[in-house]
Amino acid sequence: MDINKNDILKKANKSCVGSLMETLSIEFIDVGQDFIIAKMPVNEKVHQPDGVLHGGATVALAETVGSFAAHMFLDTQKYFVRGIDISAQHVKSVRSGFVYACAKFVHKGRTTQIFNINVTNEDKELISTCKLTTITLPK
């Protein structure tokens, strides 16, 4: 990475302003050579009618983290990233607290990228596992 961790996190969080990510209160909290992590509060804004985290909110968190991971390694003056496929397997429900999404590269190609994104609760228990494919396109 050519910029430091704090600069990356600042850029990531700035990109959330005025978007779905701000609506869902997604916040990027950590980044390393092969991962990026964001958290999202679990509250009534992201609940299903029966009071548990909505799978769609979980997938939005996963796609946000994976897409930004792809974005980190681009010349954003020349290219942009779009998600082209996402799948999720939800294995545990959660009613409150925070969930954390950690995106890691499976494939880092020039045109397509594939990420595994695990979403966990505050006790580090797996809530969902997601796979995201992104495409890099010229502007």
Phi, psi and omega in degrees: 000134182269351175239159186280167184306312181297322178294320179296313181296320178298315178298316180298313181291327177295325181292344181279340186296132177073025184223181175304323181299322177292319178302320181272001181058039177285134179226126175285132187235342181203152178209146177217190182298328185230020181203162168216142184233138172228157177238158178218133177288145175256111181209189184300336179294333184242015180275152163284170179305333181270011171089015175245162180305129179286134179301327179295324177292322177298316180293322176298319176298313181298314181294324177301311183292315180295317180296320179291326176300316177296319181298326182300331187257018183248157165275097187289352173284335185249336188227159171225162183245141172225141173285134179243345177200137175216141175224153182217141172239115181267125187243347181206144178263160179217142184253335185203175179093218179231153167243150185236130178248127179241116180262133176228139178295138167256321180217128180240081181266171178294322185255318180238151178226145178234136181233144163261133180231114175261133177251124183235164175267187183294340177267011180067021176276139181293127176258313180211151170237133187232154173233130181236135171246129178242160176234141178256126183233148176290147178286000000 
